[in-house]
Amino acid sequence: MIVMINGAFGSGKTSEDIELWRVLTVKTAIEVRRKYNKHLIVPMTIYKEENFNHIYNGFKAIDEEVYHFSLVATEETIYKRLAKRGDEFGGWQYQQAPKVVHALKDDKFGIHLITDHLETSEVVDIILRKIDQHHNHT
């Protein structure tokens, strides 16, 4: 099983936009699976369709059981979280937020979890419940 956790910086999850990053992400997953044979949890910010498709399809080739969750929050919430973790106001993460928030609204980015009013433990519980529901329906 591979679980992808996607979202803007500050959306509630803990990139480099180059070909090497896409390739290395999949190759790293292959090597980790081969060495440890455990489930992988991959937090990332990935909102460009080409990058998403490459990585998602690469993960599917490693393990047919891939889940993708997009953690979604308002720009206001994201800005508050960025400030709380000490990011410089107006810095790169702040600048990226609007386009990432907008892009991740698209249905292709999997199951959307609204995280504005959720604690990390609640997000974990929701993800585990959704995976469990899928197992019970297959």
N, C-alpha and C positions, 0 to 999 in steps of 0.2 A: 504494500500500500504506500502511495505517495500522496501527501496532503500539501497542496499549494496554498499559502496564505498571502493574499495580494492586497494592496491598499496604498494610498498616498502616505507620504512621510507624516507620521503623527496620527494615523488613522486608528492605531491600536495594535499593530504588529511590531515586533522588535527586529550600485548598478552602473554598471557602466554600460552605456548604450553603444556597444560595438560588437562586431561579429564574434570576436574572440570570447567575449563575456557569454554570449548565447551558447557557443560550442562548449566552453569550459563548464558552464552550469550543468549541462547534460552529462558530460564526461565525468565530472565530479560525482554526480548522483550514481552513475554506473559503478564507479570505483568504491564508493561508500557502501552501496548495496552488496557488491561482490565481497568486500572485506568483512562486513558486519552482519549482512543478511537480516537487517531490521527495517522497520518502517521509517520513512524519511518525512520530516516536516521542513518545508522550504519557505521561509519568509522572504518576500521580495516586493519591489515596486516595479510592476511590468504592465504597461498600458498601451504600448504600441502593438498592433495586431500581428505584425510580422514576427516580432520577438516572442510574443505570447504563443503563437502557433508553433514556432520552432521548439520552444522549451516544452510546451504541453505535449506535443507529438513525440518528442524525445523521451519524455517521462513515460508516456503510454507504451513506447517500445520496450522500456525497462520493466514496467509492471502495468498490467491492464487496469488495475484498480487505482485510478488517479482521481482525487477530489480537488476541486479548486474553489476556494472561498475568497470573495472580495470583501474586505473590511471597509465599510463606507461610513464617513462622517462628514458633517458640514465643514466648510472652509473655516468658519469661526472656531469650531471645536479643534480642528487640526492646528490652527494658529495658537490656540491656548496650550495645547499639548507640546508643540514645538518650543514655546516660551518656557514651559515648565521644565522641559529637559535641558534647557540652556542654549538652544540654537539661537543664533544671532538674528534679530528681527530684520526682515527684508532680505535675508540670505537666500542661498540657493534653494533650500527646502521650502521656504515660504513662496518663492517664485514658482516652484513646480506644482504646488497644491492645486490651483484652479484647473489646470489642464488635466491633471491626474484624476481629480474628483469628477470632472465632466466625462472623461474617457471611460472610467470604470462603471458608469451608469449603464453602459451598453450590455445587453443580455449575454453577449459572448463571454463576458468575464465572470461566468459561473454564478454561484449562489451568493447573493448579496446579504451581508450582515450589517445592520445599522448599529454602530458602536458608540454614538454620541453619549448615551447614558448607561453604558455597560462597563463593568469592571472586567479586567483581564480574565478572572476566573469564570465570569458569566459567558464570555466569548468562547472560552475553552469548552464549557459545558454544552453550549449550543452546537459547536462543531462536532463534538463527540456524539451528541444526540442525533444529528443529521447523518453522520456516518453509520451509526447503529440502526437508524430507520432504513437506510439503504440496504444494509445487510439483512434486515428482517423482511424486506420486500423482494429479495432476489432468491 
